[in-house]
Amino acid sequence: MADYMEFLGALVNKARDAVESSGVKEVYQQGADRAKAYSRIARLTLSMNSQADELKKVYTEIGKLYFEQNREKPEGVFVPLFAQAEALMNDVKAKDQEVRELKDALSTEKDIEVEISEEIDDFDAVVDATENEGKGGEQ
């Protein structure tokens, strides 16, 4: 038993020495530094993407304001872009008008009434037979 305890103590001391050696500490520190760097990269990337989306919204708003202010008198490279914007807006307006007309037509239609004149004598028996046939059973 004393040999076992001596062996166990030596093993613990060797493990402690290995952990405390500069090689293990260096590897651990390097891993921790890399994890911190990757975490920072992820946070910065999320922040940049969020700000890029916000910048797109600002650019869009600037474009809308410029278009509204200069709609009647486009100049230079903006002439074809303004024409394209006008054509798209007119197309959207036409489709919107068509949607409204279709909705109005649907709301003014009268309900269709259906009258069934044929009576089925034993409705429950027909339903049961159909269910049994669907299950592969006897009728």
C-alpha positions, 0 to 999 in steps of 0.5 A, a space after each residue: 500500500 505504501 508503494 501505491 501511495 508513493 506512486 500516486 504522490 509521484 504521479 500527482 507531482 509530475 502532473 503538477 509540474 507539467 501543468 505549471 511548466 511554461 509549455 502548457 501555460 503557453 499553449 493554454 494562453 495561446 488558446 485563450 487569446 485565440 478564443 478572445 480574438 474570434 469572439 471579438 471578430 464575431 461581435 465586430 462583424 455583427 456590428 458592421 453588418 448592422 451598421 451597413 444595413 442602417 447605412 443602406 436605409 440612410 442612402 435610400 432615404 437620401 435617394 427618396 428625398 433627392 428624387 422628390 425634390 428633383 422629380 420635375 427636373 432631373 439632370 445628367 446621369 439621373 435622367 434615366 434613373 428618374 424615368 425608370 423610377 417613374 415607370 416602376 411607380 406607374 406600374 405599381 399604381 396600375 397593379 394596385 388599382 387592379 387589386 382594388 377593383 378585384 376586391 370590390 368585385 368580390 365584395 359585391 358578388 352575391 353568395 351562391 346558394 346550392 340546393 341538394 334535392 337528392 336524399 340519401 336514405 341511410 347516410 351513416 351506412 354510406 359513410 361507414 362503408 366508405 371508411 371501411 373501404 378506405 381502411 381495406 376492411 369489409 363493407 
